[in-house]
C-alpha cells in the first residue's frame, strides 16, 4: 500500500524540477544484489567464490569487482517493488528525470537500467569507491548541485537523505521516517509493505514436509521385538534433528535454485525467489544451524549422527548440481529417504534389513519420478520446452512414465518375495496370511499416485500428498490392521 505522508514541494512544477535519484538494493529491488551474486557464484563456482572473500582485505569495492569476475547476476528476473516502479514510470512519463545510484557494482546497475529504461543516468560502485552512505551523498551533491530527491530504504541512506531536498522511503519503519524528518528533509512519499516474515520462514523451512521424516520410525515398527524405551527416545531425538536439518537443506536448495525458480510459473512465489526473505538470512541460518545440528546428533548417537552428516553431504551434492542430471536426481531423492531409514535403524540399534533398504530405493525412486513426470506435463501446458533447472525435456514424458511405473512394480515384487522367502518360511507371525494386504495396499497406492501424476493432478510431493490424501491414509490403516491381525 502506498501512503502519501507529506508533500512540501508544491506547486507540482517545483517537485518536477527535482531529479529523482533511486537506490537499487532493497529499494527498487526487493533483494540485495551483492548477496544474490555471491549465492549465484557459490553454487556454480564454490572454490573461486570462497577465495574471493580474501579480497575483502582491500575493501568491499575490490571484493565486489572481483566477484563479478567469478560470475554474473541474472538481473532480468530479480523481484522489484512494483508500486515504486509504477510511481517512477509515472514520474518519468510526466517529464521528471529519473536516475539510479547504488552501492551495487556498476555492471549490475547498468544491467538493471537496461531492464528498466526510465533511468537517464546510472552510478554504481567501482574498484575505487564503494558508493554507500556519505560517499553516495558526496557523489550526488556533485552530480546534482541544484538539489535532488532520493529514494532509499534503510538507515545507511540517512547521509544521502540529509543532503537531498526530498525523500522517498521504501518499506521503511516509522523510526526511519522519524529519523529522516529530524534532518529537515521533507518526505515526498513512503511506500510500505505488510511484513509476513514468520509465514515466509515457515514456507521456506517447509514445516509441512516434516511428516516425511517419520520414515525413521519404520525400522522401529518392523523390529518392535528388539526395541527398548531408550532406543525409542534416541530415535525421537534424531527425528527432531532430522526435521531441523531437512528444513535447513531446503533453504540451501532454494537458494541454489533462485534463477530457475524466478522463471517458473509457481516457484517464483517461494520466499527467497520472491524476495520475502533475504538470501543473507538464509545463508546465516543454514551456515549456523547445520553444523550445530550435526554436532548434537553425534553427541546423541554417533552412528546415527554420522548418517545424518551423510544426509547433509548428499543433499549438498544434489543442490550443487546432481539435481540437473535427469533420473540421477530422482535416484538421489530415493537415497535420501533410504538414509532416513538407516538413521532410524542406527538410532534404535537394530540390524539393517536388505529387504527394507532395497524396497525403499525402488519405492521412493518411483515417487520422485512421479513428481518429475507431473512437472514435465505442466511444462507442456505452459508451452516450455525444458524443466527449468532440472535437465528434463518435455519429450522425456514417456521415459519418466516407464521408469516410474516399472520401479513401483519392482518395489511390490520385493515385498512379495520378502513375504514368501523370509516371513512365511520363518513362521514369524501366527497368521501371516493377513500380510498379503501389504503388497495389495502398496500396489493400489502406487496406481493412485501414477494415475494422478499422469493426469497432471499431483500438485505436491507424492509423500506429502499421501499424508493428506484420505484414500492413501486408509490404505495405510489397512496395512497396520493387517500386521496387527497377523501377530
QUIZITA-V429834 format. One record per residue. N is the residue number from 1. SS is DSSP state (~ for helix, > for strand, _ for the rest). Layout:
BEGIN
<<N:SS> <N:SS>>
END
This chain:
BEGIN
<<1:_> <2:>> <3:>> <4:_> <5:_> <6:_> <7:_> <8:_> <9:_> <10:_> <11:_> <12:~> <13:~> <14:~> <15:~> <16:~> <17:~> <18:_> <19:>> <20:>> <21:>> <22:>> <23:_> <24:_> <25:>> <26:_> <27:_> <28:_> <29:>> <30:_> <31:_> <32:_> <33:~> <34:~> <35:~> <36:~> <37:~> <38:~> <39:~> <40:~> <41:~> <42:~> <43:_> <44:_> <45:_> <46:~> <47:~> <48:~> <49:~> <50:~> <51:~> <52:~> <53:~> <54:~> <55:~> <56:~> <57:~> <58:~> <59:_> <60:~> <61:~> <62:~> <63:~> <64:~> <65:~> <66:~> <67:~> <68:~> <69:~> <70:~> <71:_> <72:_> <73:_> <74:_> <75:~> <76:~> <77:~> <78:_> <79:_> <80:>> <81:_> <82:~> <83:~> <84:~> <85:~> <86:~> <87:~> <88:~> <89:~> <90:~> <91:~> <92:~> <93:~> <94:_> <95:_> <96:_> <97:_> <98:>> <99:>> <100:>> <101:>> <102:>> <103:>> <104:>> <105:>> <106:~> <107:~> <108:~> <109:~> <110:~> <111:~> <112:~> <113:~> <114:~> <115:~> <116:_> <117:_> <118:_> <119:>> <120:>> <121:>> <122:>> <123:>> <124:>> <125:>> <126:_> <127:_> <128:_> <129:_> <130:_> <131:_> <132:_> <133:_> <134:~> <135:~> <136:~> <137:~> <138:~> <139:~> <140:~> <141:~> <142:~> <143:~> <144:_> <145:_> <146:_> <147:_> <148:>> <149:>> <150:>> <151:>> <152:>> <153:_> <154:_> <155:~> <156:~> <157:~> <158:~> <159:~> <160:~> <161:~> <162:~> <163:~> <164:_> <165:_> <166:>> <167:>> <168:>> <169:>> <170:>> <171:_> <172:_> <173:_> <174:~> <175:~> <176:~> <177:~> <178:~> <179:~> <180:~> <181:~> <182:~> <183:_> <184:_> <185:_> <186:_> <187:>> <188:>> <189:>> <190:>> <191:>> <192:_> <193:_> <194:_> <195:_> <196:_> <197:~> <198:~> <199:~> <200:~> <201:~> <202:~> <203:~> <204:~> <205:~> <206:_> <207:~> <208:~> <209:~> <210:~> <211:~> <212:~> <213:~> <214:~> <215:~> <216:~> <217:~> <218:~> <219:~> <220:~> <221:~> <222:~> <223:_> <224:~> <225:~> <226:~> <227:_> <228:_> <229:~> <230:~> <231:~> <232:~> <233:~> <234:~> <235:~> <236:~> <237:~> <238:~> <239:~> <240:~> <241:~> <242:~> <243:~> <244:~> <245:~> <246:~> <247:~> <248:~> <249:~> <250:~> <251:~> <252:~> <253:~> <254:~> <255:~> <256:~> <257:_> <258:~> <259:~> <260:~> <261:~> <262:_> <263:_> <264:_> <265:_> <266:_> <267:~> <268:~> <269:~> <270:_> <271:~> <272:~> <273:~> <274:~> <275:_> <276:_> <277:_> <278:_> <279:~> <280:~> <281:~> <282:~> <283:~> <284:~> <285:~> <286:~> <287:~> <288:~> <289:~> <290:~> <291:~> <292:~> <293:~> <294:~> <295:~> <296:~> <297:~> <298:~> <299:~> <300:~> <301:_> <302:~> <303:~> <304:~> <305:~> <306:~> <307:~> <308:~> <309:~> <310:~> <311:~> <312:~> <313:~> <314:~> <315:~> <316:~> <317:~> <318:~> <319:~> <320:~> <321:_> <322:~> <323:~> <324:~> <325:_> <326:_> <327:_> <328:~> <329:~> <330:~> <331:~> <332:~> <333:~> <334:~> <335:~> <336:~> <337:~> <338:~> <339:~> <340:~> <341:~> <342:~> <343:~> <344:~> <345:~> <346:~> <347:~> <348:~> <349:_> <350:_> <351:_> <352:_> <353:_> <354:~> <355:~> <356:~> <357:~> <358:~> <359:~> <360:~> <361:~> <362:~> <363:~> <364:~> <365:~> <366:~> <367:~> <368:~> <369:~> <370:~> <371:~> <372:~> <373:~> <374:~> <375:~> <376:~> <377:~> <378:~> <379:~> <380:~> <381:~> <382:_> <383:_> <384:_> <385:_> <386:>> <387:_> <388:_> <389:_> <390:_> <391:_> <392:_> <393:>> <394:~> <395:~> <396:~> <397:~> <398:~> <399:~> <400:~> <401:~> <402:~> <403:~> <404:~> <405:~> <406:~> <407:~> <408:~> <409:~> <410:~> <411:~> <412:~> <413:~> <414:~> <415:~> <416:~> <417:~> <418:~> <419:~> <420:~> <421:~> <422:~> <423:~> <424:~> <425:~> <426:~> <427:_> <428:_> <429:_> <430:_> <431:_> <432:~> <433:~> <434:~> <435:~> <436:~> <437:~> <438:~> <439:~> <440:~> <441:~> <442:~> <443:~> <444:~> <445:~> <446:~> <447:~> <448:~> <449:~> <450:~> <451:~> <452:~> <453:~> <454:~> <455:_> <456:_> <457:_> <458:_> <459:_> <460:_> <461:_> <462:~> <463:~> <464:~> <465:~> <466:~> <467:_> <468:_> <469:_> <470:~> <471:~> <472:~> <473:~> <474:~> <475:~> <476:~> <477:~> <478:~> <479:~> <480:~> <481:~> <482:~> <483:~> <484:~> <485:~> <486:~> <487:_>>
END
